[in-house]
């Protein structure tokens, strides 16, 4: 079995199943009644935290690849990012169903009047509560990333535009940290940990971006200081060489 086959048939399924463990554990805890005194609050909190954890894991893949030299790590980035969107969507769905619909006494969710009342209720909460506002921004960023994560979308958009759009993962992570920080209000020790992790993962990218342009002139000066006779010669491929003249 080649390394590509091992990643595809062994490591990717293992990562997929491992990523489902938190959801399975929460579902089982809810079914058995072992979620705590406030099950709704506990599940809402945990799904949001796991969305933030997967966002951090997504941001960690590029530094892992560059620092450890493990290029195959990028093959897990889309899966990890999609699980961040999955847990974020579950988090949002719980808020919509058990918070907003509950205030409307659970009317028929398919009725147009209900949809209008629900949209107005959610919109009012987004405007009134800043932590819901930034949390919704984070989810919208993840929605755009998930919708354009396929290989076909990369071809349609073009590599540069696709990469520019997928920098929204930085905004999603920052907004996720702010959402968590403003939500807990009192004890911010756990949000501080995620803030430091996200700051470190973004900071190393900024350092690489600043260092890369500065390194180019240094290499050029180093090359110019080498005597011409000691510089490596450019090997011309046979196809580029001028054809020999026939006698």
Rosetta silent file (secondary structure, phi, psi, omega in degrees, C-alpha in Angstrom):
SEQUENCE: XXXXXXXXXXXXXXXXXXXXXXXXXXXXXXXXXXXXXXXXXXXXXXXXXXXXXXXXXXXXXXXXXXXXXXXXXXXXXXXXXXXXXXXXXXXXXXXXXXXXXXXXXXXXXXXXXXXXXXXXXXXXXXXXXXXXXXXXXXXXXXXXXXXXXXXXXXXXXXXXXXXXXXXXXXXXXXXXXXXXXXXXXXXXXXXXXXXXXXXXXXXXXXXXXXXXXXXXXXXXXXXXXXXXXXXXXXXXXXXXXXXXXXX
SCORE:     score description
SCORE:     0.000 S_00000001
   1 L     0.000  127.419 -179.777    0.000    0.000    0.000 S_00000001
   2 L   -74.570  169.748  179.792    1.436    3.383   -1.020 S_00000001
   3 H   -64.506  -38.057  177.937    1.539    6.407    1.281 S_00000001
   4 H   -64.165  -41.067  177.860   -1.328    8.034   -0.636 S_00000001
   5 H   -66.764  -36.703  178.253   -3.446    4.915   -0.254 S_00000001
   6 H   -63.577  -42.744  178.468   -2.609    4.724    3.445 S_00000001
   7 H   -64.317  -43.177 -175.175   -3.763    8.303    3.953 S_00000001
   8 H   -70.791  -42.135 -171.813   -6.931    7.758    1.931 S_00000001
   9 H  -101.682  -10.908 -179.247   -8.022    4.421    3.327 S_00000001
  10 H  -118.500  -61.192 -172.470   -6.564    4.452    6.862 S_00000001
  11 H   -71.673  -41.648 -179.412   -5.784    7.907    8.232 S_00000001
  12 H   -64.368  -46.563  174.814   -8.675    9.848    6.685 S_00000001
  13 H   -60.425  -35.640  179.356  -11.355    7.422    7.922 S_00000001
  14 H   -65.504  -43.207  178.363   -9.680    7.434   11.343 S_00000001
  15 H   -65.134  -40.000  178.856   -9.728   11.243   11.487 S_00000001
  16 H   -60.749  -48.340 -179.097  -13.342   11.286   10.301 S_00000001
  17 H   -66.343  -39.516  178.348  -14.464    8.865   13.016 S_00000001
  18 H   -64.026  -34.690 -179.755  -12.423   10.658   15.679 S_00000001
  19 H   -70.483  -21.743  177.864  -14.051   13.950   14.685 S_00000001
  20 H   -86.061  -11.116 -177.146  -17.481   12.425   15.277 S_00000001
  21 H   -58.729  -46.808  179.939  -16.618   11.288   18.808 S_00000001
  22 H   -59.888  -41.589  179.805  -17.599   14.594   20.520 S_00000001
  23 H   -64.865  -42.864  179.497  -20.978   14.643   18.739 S_00000001
  24 H   -63.319  -42.202  179.621  -21.612   10.987   19.581 S_00000001
  25 H   -63.675  -42.052  178.885  -20.658   11.556   23.203 S_00000001
  26 H   -65.081  -42.341  179.855  -22.984   14.579   23.478 S_00000001
  27 H   -63.961  -42.307  179.513  -25.861   12.677   21.864 S_00000001
  28 H   -66.823  -40.967  178.843  -25.343    9.705   24.165 S_00000001
  29 H   -63.684  -38.220  177.723  -25.079   11.921   27.245 S_00000001
  30 H   -67.479  -39.439 -179.471  -28.310   13.648   26.274 S_00000001
  31 H   -67.247  -38.792 -177.608  -30.036   10.308   25.710 S_00000001
  32 H   -89.264   -5.060  179.290  -28.896    8.888   29.068 S_00000001
  33 L    76.962   25.260 -179.612  -29.511   12.130   30.967 S_00000001
  34 L  -107.521   40.037 -176.519  -25.867   12.642   31.956 S_00000001
  35 L   -97.984  -15.161 -178.342  -25.471   16.141   30.563 S_00000001
  36 L   119.304 -174.438 -177.139  -25.763   18.079   33.807 S_00000001
  37 L   -69.035  -31.241 -179.287  -28.325   20.247   35.523 S_00000001
  38 L  -123.298   84.632 -175.149  -28.927   22.343   32.391 S_00000001
  39 H   -58.412  -41.595 -177.830  -28.700   19.982   29.388 S_00000001
  40 H   -63.213  -44.959  179.488  -29.567   22.622   26.790 S_00000001
  41 H   -65.311  -38.903 -179.000  -26.919   25.047   27.990 S_00000001
  42 H   -65.133  -45.438 -178.646  -24.324   22.272   28.229 S_00000001
  43 H   -69.443  -39.975  176.946  -24.894   20.999   24.691 S_00000001
  44 H   -60.172  -44.430 -179.383  -25.015   24.519   23.259 S_00000001
  45 H   -64.586  -47.292 -174.836  -21.755   25.345   24.981 S_00000001
  46 H   -67.228  -40.613  178.599  -19.943   22.162   23.978 S_00000001
  47 H   -64.433  -37.768  177.065  -20.908   22.293   20.300 S_00000001
  48 H   -66.026  -42.192  179.145  -19.688   25.897   20.117 S_00000001
  49 H   -64.256  -40.167  179.176  -16.410   25.051   21.815 S_00000001
  50 H   -68.545  -32.179  173.623  -15.811   22.118   19.470 S_00000001
  51 H   -61.789  -42.210  178.925  -16.430   24.345   16.467 S_00000001
  52 H   -67.575  -37.633  177.700  -13.724   26.669   17.793 S_00000001
  53 H   -63.037  -42.141  179.533  -11.382   23.755   18.445 S_00000001
  54 H   -69.791  -31.522  173.417  -11.735   22.515   14.889 S_00000001
  55 H   -62.896  -42.507  177.687  -11.113   26.031   13.600 S_00000001
  56 H   -63.787  -40.680  177.479   -7.873   26.080   15.591 S_00000001
  57 H   -63.383  -38.799  177.580   -6.921   22.675   14.194 S_00000001
  58 H   -61.748  -43.898  179.112   -7.592   23.958   10.674 S_00000001
  59 H   -68.708  -25.146 -176.914   -5.289   26.932   11.270 S_00000001
  60 H   -79.225  -14.034 -173.697   -2.633   24.656   12.767 S_00000001
  61 H   -67.514  -43.594  179.474   -2.245   22.504    9.649 S_00000001
  62 H   -63.659  -48.052  175.074   -0.131   24.977    7.651 S_00000001
  63 H   -59.549  -37.552  177.610    2.362   25.625   10.489 S_00000001
  64 H   -61.392  -42.588 -179.826    2.529   21.858   11.079 S_00000001
  65 H   -65.680  -43.295 -175.837    3.329   21.284    7.422 S_00000001
  66 H   -75.639  -38.130 -176.358    5.978   23.995    7.247 S_00000001
  67 H   -82.779  -37.326 -178.285    7.659   23.354   10.585 S_00000001
  68 H   -94.313  -12.570 -178.740    7.489   19.550   10.605 S_00000001
  69 L    73.385   17.305 -179.398    7.847   19.089    6.861 S_00000001
  70 L   -94.554   87.586 -175.507    4.761   16.856    6.764 S_00000001
  71 H   -66.937  -24.747 -179.608    3.216   17.959    3.477 S_00000001
  72 H   -67.175  -11.840 -179.082    0.494   15.312    3.660 S_00000001
  73 H   -61.810  -29.745 -177.730   -1.118   17.301    6.500 S_00000001
  74 H   -65.999  -18.969 -179.572   -2.849   19.564    3.963 S_00000001
  75 H   -73.425  -11.245  177.965   -4.927   16.602    2.827 S_00000001
  76 H  -101.020   -5.928 -172.025   -6.788   16.712    6.151 S_00000001
  77 H   -65.125  -43.217 -178.699   -7.472   20.455    6.129 S_00000001
  78 H   -63.865  -43.029  179.867  -10.774   20.344    4.235 S_00000001
  79 H   -62.012  -45.632 -179.517  -12.168   17.586    6.450 S_00000001
  80 H   -64.350  -41.669  178.165  -11.198   19.372    9.646 S_00000001
  81 H   -63.528  -38.704  178.289  -12.629   22.643    8.357 S_00000001
  82 H   -66.909  -32.582  175.948  -15.903   20.978    7.407 S_00000001
  83 H   -70.937  -30.912  173.089  -16.199   19.544   10.914 S_00000001
  84 H   -61.570  -43.915  177.438  -15.742   23.063   12.293 S_00000001
  85 H   -65.510  -38.550  179.594  -18.697   24.100   10.132 S_00000001
  86 H   -60.652  -50.305 -178.683  -20.655   21.021   11.233 S_00000001
  87 H   -69.092  -34.226  175.566  -20.288   21.750   14.951 S_00000001
  88 H   -65.291  -37.303  179.061  -20.915   25.449   14.362 S_00000001
  89 H   -69.027  -39.944  176.184  -24.122   24.610   12.474 S_00000001
  90 H   -62.511  -41.804  177.842  -25.319   22.306   15.269 S_00000001
  91 H   -58.636  -45.984  179.448  -24.549   25.099   17.736 S_00000001
  92 H   -68.412  -39.430 -178.995  -26.609   27.573   15.679 S_00000001
  93 H   -63.576  -39.006  177.536  -29.432   25.083   15.138 S_00000001
  94 H   -62.306  -41.176  178.059  -29.788   24.512   18.875 S_00000001
  95 H   -62.828  -43.136 -177.949  -30.065   28.277   19.368 S_00000001
  96 H   -66.651  -46.116 -173.207  -32.716   28.569   16.636 S_00000001
  97 H   -77.266  -51.072 -169.967  -34.840   25.615   17.743 S_00000001
  98 H   -94.064   -6.313  176.039  -34.573   25.620   21.531 S_00000001
  99 H  -111.552  -58.437 -175.755  -34.163   29.343   22.123 S_00000001
 100 H   -75.855  -49.083  178.719  -35.955   31.279   19.398 S_00000001
 101 H   -64.047  -31.842  179.360  -38.644   28.737   18.436 S_00000001
 102 H   -64.799  -36.615  178.403  -39.235   28.068   22.121 S_00000001
 103 H   -68.212  -21.662  177.810  -40.086   31.745   22.688 S_00000001
 104 L   -95.357    9.862 -179.777  -42.686   31.381   19.904 S_00000001
 105 L    63.041   34.621  174.553  -44.152   28.259   21.616 S_00000001
 106 L    51.002   60.887  176.583  -42.899   25.952   18.857 S_00000001
 107 L   -73.633  179.270  178.375  -45.309   26.864   16.051 S_00000001
 108 L   -61.449  114.066 -174.165  -45.349   25.045   12.716 S_00000001
 109 L   -69.891  -14.924 -177.676  -41.789   25.653   11.422 S_00000001
 110 L   -92.827   -8.859  179.685  -42.872   25.293    7.779 S_00000001
 111 L   -73.796  141.370 -178.726  -45.524   28.028    7.890 S_00000001
 112 H   -61.884  -37.460  179.272  -44.543   31.288    6.206 S_00000001
 113 H   -63.340  -40.713  178.485  -45.759   33.290    9.184 S_00000001
 114 H   -63.853  -42.771  179.766  -43.544   31.242   11.497 S_00000001
 115 H   -62.311  -38.943  177.886  -40.519   31.751    9.258 S_00000001
 116 H   -65.899  -44.477  178.603  -41.138   35.498    9.275 S_00000001
 117 H   -65.236  -38.157  179.808  -41.499   35.614   13.048 S_00000001
 118 H   -66.415  -43.778  178.823  -38.433   33.421   13.463 S_00000001
 119 H   -62.191  -41.541  179.068  -36.315   35.605   11.168 S_00000001
 120 H   -65.648  -39.022 -179.985  -37.429   38.725   13.041 S_00000001
 121 H   -66.233  -45.279  179.619  -36.674   37.084   16.382 S_00000001
 122 H   -65.428  -43.361  179.132  -33.211   35.937   15.311 S_00000001
 123 H   -60.577  -40.364  177.956  -32.456   39.307   13.721 S_00000001
 124 H   -63.767  -39.702  178.642  -33.464   41.103   16.896 S_00000001
 125 H   -68.072  -37.935  179.431  -31.194   38.890   19.000 S_00000001
 126 H   -62.828  -40.940 -179.749  -28.272   39.402   16.595 S_00000001
 127 H   -73.395  -38.943 -172.970  -28.613   43.175   16.862 S_00000001
 128 H   -76.532  -35.817 -175.409  -29.293   43.228   20.611 S_00000001
 129 L  -112.577  113.275 -176.886  -26.559   40.831   21.765 S_00000001
 130 H   -60.238  -35.294 -177.546  -23.042   41.503   20.436 S_00000001
 131 H   -68.490  -31.294  174.353  -21.804   37.968   21.148 S_00000001
 132 H   -70.802  -36.400  178.704  -24.568   36.515   18.960 S_00000001
 133 H   -59.066  -52.247 -178.157  -23.657   39.012   16.256 S_00000001
 134 H   -71.075  -30.488  175.918  -20.003   37.962   16.058 S_00000001
 135 H   -65.052  -39.586  178.008  -20.949   34.314   16.441 S_00000001
 136 H   -68.033  -37.257  176.000  -23.243   34.599   13.435 S_00000001
 137 H   -60.702  -43.330  178.334  -20.459   36.328   11.466 S_00000001
 138 H   -60.585  -42.373 -179.255  -18.164   33.407   12.275 S_00000001
 139 H   -67.036  -39.798  178.562  -20.779   30.923   11.063 S_00000001
 140 H   -62.374  -40.753  176.410  -21.375   32.841    7.811 S_00000001
 141 H   -60.135  -45.162  179.371  -17.622   32.791    7.137 S_00000001
 142 H   -66.009  -33.813  176.999  -17.563   29.030    7.703 S_00000001
 143 H   -62.034  -44.868  178.881  -20.611   28.634    5.446 S_00000001
 144 H   -64.546  -39.190  179.183  -18.774   30.363    2.583 S_00000001
 145 H   -66.386  -42.778 -179.531  -15.691   28.248    3.200 S_00000001
 146 H   -67.240  -39.539 -177.889  -17.672   25.010    3.260 S_00000001
 147 H   -67.643  -24.170 -177.787  -19.645   25.904    0.132 S_00000001
 148 L  -112.737   23.426 -174.707  -16.448   26.552   -1.836 S_00000001
 149 L   -87.167   -7.012 -175.598  -14.318   23.740   -0.424 S_00000001
 150 L   -81.144  160.026  177.432  -14.707   21.363   -3.362 S_00000001
 151 H   -63.563  -35.751  178.152  -12.161   20.833   -6.128 S_00000001
 152 H   -62.138  -39.033  178.619  -14.750   21.956   -8.669 S_00000001
 153 H   -68.201  -33.580  176.502  -15.130   25.323   -6.925 S_00000001
 154 H   -62.483  -42.825  179.000  -11.359   25.796   -6.971 S_00000001
 155 H   -66.089  -41.446 -177.518  -11.399   25.304  -10.752 S_00000001
 156 H   -68.050  -41.153 -175.992  -14.365   27.641  -11.249 S_00000001
 157 H   -82.187  -28.231 -172.398  -13.005   30.432   -9.057 S_00000001
 158 L    90.883  146.806 -173.592   -9.342   30.128   -9.946 S_00000001
 159 H   -58.639  -44.511 -175.322   -6.568   29.493   -7.470 S_00000001
 160 H   -67.791  -45.066  179.788   -5.891   33.120   -6.464 S_00000001
 161 H   -67.342  -36.120  178.181   -9.509   34.084   -5.886 S_00000001
 162 H   -65.265  -43.799  178.581  -10.148   30.835   -4.039 S_00000001
 163 H   -64.237  -39.334  178.549   -7.178   31.392   -1.749 S_00000001
 164 H   -62.923  -42.681  178.717   -8.258   34.986   -1.107 S_00000001
 165 H   -64.365  -39.321 -174.746  -11.758   33.845   -0.160 S_00000001
 166 L   -78.410    1.436  167.220  -10.475   31.100    2.110 S_00000001
 167 L   -73.364   -6.394  173.844   -8.589   33.623    4.201 S_00000001
 168 H   -62.056  -16.253  177.294  -12.017   34.079    5.786 S_00000001
 169 H   -61.489  -30.163  177.092  -10.956   31.259    8.090 S_00000001
 170 H   -66.022  -45.323  178.729   -8.932   33.892    9.976 S_00000001
 171 H   -64.057  -39.394  179.399  -12.044   36.037   10.447 S_00000001
 172 H   -62.167  -42.147 -179.290  -14.067   32.991   11.475 S_00000001
 173 H   -67.833  -44.709  179.964  -11.532   32.055   14.161 S_00000001
 174 H   -63.915  -44.566  178.698  -11.227   35.599   15.546 S_00000001
 175 H   -65.064  -35.067  177.426  -15.004   36.064   15.582 S_00000001
 176 H   -63.959  -41.073  177.486  -15.389   32.663   17.256 S_00000001
 177 H   -64.452  -44.739  178.844  -13.014   33.672   20.045 S_00000001
 178 H   -62.164  -41.629  177.626  -14.844   36.990   20.552 S_00000001
 179 H   -57.704  -46.052 -179.551  -18.179   35.162   20.608 S_00000001
 180 H   -67.093  -43.228 -177.247  -16.913   32.839   23.331 S_00000001
 181 H   -62.682  -48.905 -178.067  -15.242   35.633   25.306 S_00000001
 182 H   -71.542  -24.107 -179.545  -18.300   37.911   25.349 S_00000001
 183 H   -70.748  -45.487 -173.919  -20.612   34.985   26.094 S_00000001
 184 H   -76.839  -30.076  174.089  -18.978   33.844   29.329 S_00000001
 185 L    63.762  -61.820 -172.443  -18.471   37.429   30.622 S_00000001
 186 L   -82.001  -72.992 -177.581  -17.171   36.510   34.099 S_00000001
 187 L   -88.827  101.665 -176.215  -14.639   33.673   33.933 S_00000001
 188 L  -102.201   20.429 -176.636  -12.703   34.271   30.696 S_00000001
 189 H   -64.727  -43.241  179.605   -9.865   31.859   31.463 S_00000001
 190 H   -70.580  -44.793  174.744  -10.890   29.331   28.790 S_00000001
 191 H   -59.023  -32.546  177.855  -11.594   31.944   26.095 S_00000001
 192 H   -62.785  -37.519  178.881   -8.168   33.428   26.865 S_00000001
 193 H   -62.209  -46.785  179.604   -6.545   30.087   26.044 S_00000001
 194 H   -67.089  -34.501  177.189   -8.237   29.956   22.638 S_00000001
 195 H   -63.219  -40.971  178.583   -7.396   33.617   22.055 S_00000001
 196 H   -66.739  -40.032  179.212   -3.703   32.871   22.672 S_00000001
 197 H   -63.570  -48.160  179.955   -3.820   29.840   20.374 S_00000001
 198 H   -64.265  -41.234  178.668   -5.465   31.785   17.537 S_00000001
 199 H   -61.585  -40.301  178.958   -3.109   34.739   18.081 S_00000001
 200 H   -66.821  -42.931 -178.439   -0.096   32.414   17.866 S_00000001
 201 H   -68.349  -33.835  175.443   -1.370   30.684   14.719 S_00000001
 202 H   -79.829  -34.860 -179.608   -2.086   34.013   13.023 S_00000001
 203 H   -63.452  -39.449  179.657    1.080   35.618   14.360 S_00000001
 204 H   -67.343  -31.180  175.492    3.336   32.996   12.796 S_00000001
 205 H   -68.409  -41.534  177.647    1.648   33.621    9.452 S_00000001
 206 H   -63.050  -41.211  178.859    2.245   37.363    9.758 S_00000001
 207 H   -62.258  -42.872  177.393    5.885   36.693   10.636 S_00000001
 208 H   -63.802  -40.755 -178.124    6.291   34.472    7.575 S_00000001
 209 H   -66.186  -38.082  178.874    4.614   37.096    5.363 S_00000001
 210 H   -73.753  -37.906 -175.750    6.899   39.878    6.628 S_00000001
 211 H   -72.533  -32.048 -175.555   10.010   37.723    6.523 S_00000001
 212 H   -63.982  -50.007  178.309    9.461   36.434    2.977 S_00000001
 213 H   -65.727  -32.201 -178.530    9.788   39.780    1.101 S_00000001
 214 H   -70.755  -26.632 -177.593   12.722   40.813    3.303 S_00000001
 215 H   -76.454  -24.766 -177.105   14.622   37.626    2.502 S_00000001
 216 H   -64.123  -48.930  177.517   14.550   38.191   -1.289 S_00000001
 217 H   -61.716  -33.614  179.167   16.943   41.229   -1.368 S_00000001
 218 H   -63.817  -43.786  178.306   19.313   39.424    0.999 S_00000001
 219 H   -64.694  -37.752  179.912   19.513   36.444   -1.354 S_00000001
 220 H   -65.489  -41.237  179.211   20.015   38.785   -4.319 S_00000001
 221 H   -66.905  -38.990  179.031   22.892   40.595   -2.581 S_00000001
 222 H   -64.228  -38.078  179.497   24.464   37.306   -1.568 S_00000001
 223 H   -68.116  -39.448 -178.344   24.267   36.083   -5.175 S_00000001
 224 H   -70.573  -23.609 -179.435   25.805   39.302   -6.555 S_00000001
 225 L   -78.963  -11.995  178.853   28.729   39.075   -4.140 S_00000001
 226 L   -82.764  130.766  177.985   29.815   35.723   -5.588 S_00000001
 227 L   -55.915  148.776 -175.166   32.377   36.035   -8.420 S_00000001
 228 H   -59.417  -38.326 -176.638   30.962   35.260  -11.839 S_00000001
 229 H   -71.874  -15.861  179.613   33.286   32.333  -12.400 S_00000001
 230 H   -97.683   -4.813  179.974   32.091   30.721   -9.131 S_00000001
 231 L   -76.902  146.996  178.672   28.387   31.049   -9.843 S_00000001
 232 L   -65.941  135.941 -179.180   26.547   27.915  -10.940 S_00000001
 233 L   -77.033  150.543  177.841   26.076   27.778  -14.669 S_00000001
 234 L   -84.444  120.056 -179.643   22.611   27.604  -16.170 S_00000001
 235 L   -83.507  121.288 -178.531   22.137   24.246  -17.801 S_00000001
 236 L   -89.483  124.040  177.657   20.283   24.645  -21.064 S_00000001
 237 L   -59.843  154.599 -178.002   17.936   21.767  -21.856 S_00000001
 238 L   -60.448  -32.493 -179.018   18.596   19.954  -25.062 S_00000001
 239 L   -70.664  -21.980 -179.399   15.306   21.182  -26.463 S_00000001
 240 L   -92.070  -15.540 -175.439   16.375   24.821  -25.909 S_00000001
 241 L   -71.993  150.466  179.914   19.823   24.477  -27.385 S_00000001
 242 L   -69.382  138.690 -179.592   20.466   25.804  -30.893 S_00000001
 243 L   -66.806  142.521 -179.938   20.506   23.017  -33.475 S_00000001
 244 L   -69.132  142.197  179.022   23.915   22.066  -34.767 S_00000001
 245 L   -75.871  137.950  177.198   24.694   23.236  -38.284 S_00000001
 246 L   -80.900  144.451  178.358   24.995   20.562  -40.845 S_00000001
 247 L   -67.606    0.000    0.000   28.231   20.488  -42.885 S_00000001
